[in-house]
């Protein structure tokens, strides 16, 4: 290694040991204001807050947003209408879509809003597709195919783009998947969405399913895009989404902080971070913490302290050995090095910085660093007093506690 190694020499990336996944264009559909609000434990934000969230989505380079289900209520229709007008008036680079069952009673209200505001709204028409759902609902495949053809034809006939969504695709039979998607494509759908509605998938399953669906599209001869929509019941949501991207989907779905029904959806924030790290996108994520904070406050959702990237502890260390490594890296005058020596995600990517705390697992270097960064001269007496207090404490010391100890000497 040279005297001044390049950044590429400092990290041997085993993630690419079997060959890097080629960087490819990928789009994002934010489901925070629709699927995210189906969580039984969150609040439905007021319209002004929804507009603020919509602006943050656009600032993060998110391409589309599901604005709700107009067929559900008068308020849903009103909010969707207002958000569409905001997209127009503010010139937001984000495309609206709305959810609907494969029923005219759900699809017609979306078309009516689109006509009212004078812009197309992608109709996200969904139907259950797995055998377990078919059995519970007493749905013969013939009826599902008929509903699919009627629903897609209705929306296309009203001039709306259609994303045809099969719920629980990951547990559906291949013949059913082929019949439903082929019907939807023949009826005019130009986007289809593969769903892991109950969080059943593994990355291997995702690769197999996406490959199968892409072949259906190829067999159709039409220019149809493929989406991936995942949930986190098994905790494989982000891994599955990255597998879907590698398998060739065009767009992936998520919600801020992964809010959603049961254990939630795939977190949009973590999808974006991983897509930047993997080279799929080059978006400015400096407003990502704000996006997460605003959604959390608006929905009454508490961000776990150790939540990746935006949690309070995401870039903090109080361990002596780890802190010493960060301090030594900073002493070399290399911000890149200091931001990665003990972090797989650079804090600067999201407008944050590495933090060094003082606690029972800390070393003298933690205490010295704290004093230097807080304008306090690190005399031996002060260092000894704070270090001793930290060792007796059951937790990290607050800034006020450390300052009080110094002032009391």
C-alpha positions, 0 to 999 in steps of 0.5 A: 500500500502506498504512503497515501493510499487511495480511498479504493485501497482502504476498503476491500469490498466483499459485496463485489467479490462475485462481480458487482451488480451493474448500476442501472436506472431505477425509479421510486414510488412512495407509498407513505401517504397511502399504504403507509397510513394503513398502519393501525397505529399511525395518524392520518396527517392533515393536508398541509402536512401531506403537501410538505411531505410531498415536497420532500419526496420531490426534493429527494428525487422520488419519481412517483407517489401514491396519494390515496384511495379516492374511492374510500371517502370524501376526505380521501378525494379532497386530499388527492385533489389538493395534492394533484393541484400542488404538483401542478402549481409548484411544478413538482417532478413527481407523478401521482398515482392512486390505489383502486380495487379492480372495481368501477366504484374505485376506479371512476373516482380517480378518473374524475379527480384527474379530469377535474385537475386536468392531469393524468393520475396513474390508476394502481388497480390491485387484486389478490392473486395467491391460491390462499386468497382465492380459496378464502374469497371463493374467486374462480380464476375466470372471474379474476381475469374478467375483473382485470380486463374490465378494470384496466379497460375502464381506466384506459378508456378514461385516458389514465395510465394503469399500473396493474397490481397482483397482491401476494404475487410471491405466493401465487401460482405461475399459471395464475400470474401469467393469466392475470398479467397477460390479460392486464397487458392486453387490456392496456396496462403499461406497468405491472406490479409484483407484490410481496404483500405479506412479507413472505419473500426471500431474495432468491424467491424475488429473483425467481419471480421477477425473472418469470414476470419479465418473461411474461412481459417479453412474451407480450411484445409490449413496452411494459414496466415492472414494479416491486412492492415489498413488506417487512414481516420477515425483516428481509424487505430491503434485501428483497428490494435490492434483489428485485433491482438486481433482477431488473425491475424498473421501479420499487415501492416504499414508505418513510420509515417503513410505516404500514400494516402489520410490521410495515413496508420497505423503508423508502429512506433505506432504499434510497441510501442503498441505491446511492451506495450501490451506484444506481442513483446519485440523488442528494439525500441531505433532506432525508432526515427531515423527510423521516422526521416530518413523517414521524411527527405527522403520523405519531410514529417514534423513530427508534434510537438505533434506526439506521441512518436517521436514528439518534444513535446511527452515527454515534459511538461511546466505545473507546476503541471505536472512538479512538479510530475515528479520532485518529482518522480525523487527525489525518485530515481526511474527512472521507476516512473519518466518516467510514472508519466505523460506519458502513454508511457515510454520515455526510451523505444525509447531512449528518456527522460522526458523533463521539460520546462519553460513557462507561465503555469510553476511553480517555480519547473520548473525553479528550475529544469531547473537550477539544470539540466543546472549547474546553482545555483538556487538562489532566485534572479535567480528563481524570474527573470526567473519565472517572465519572463515566466509568461509574455511570450506567449510561453515556453522560450528557453534555450538561453533566460533563460540563457540570463536572468540569465547572465543579473542579 
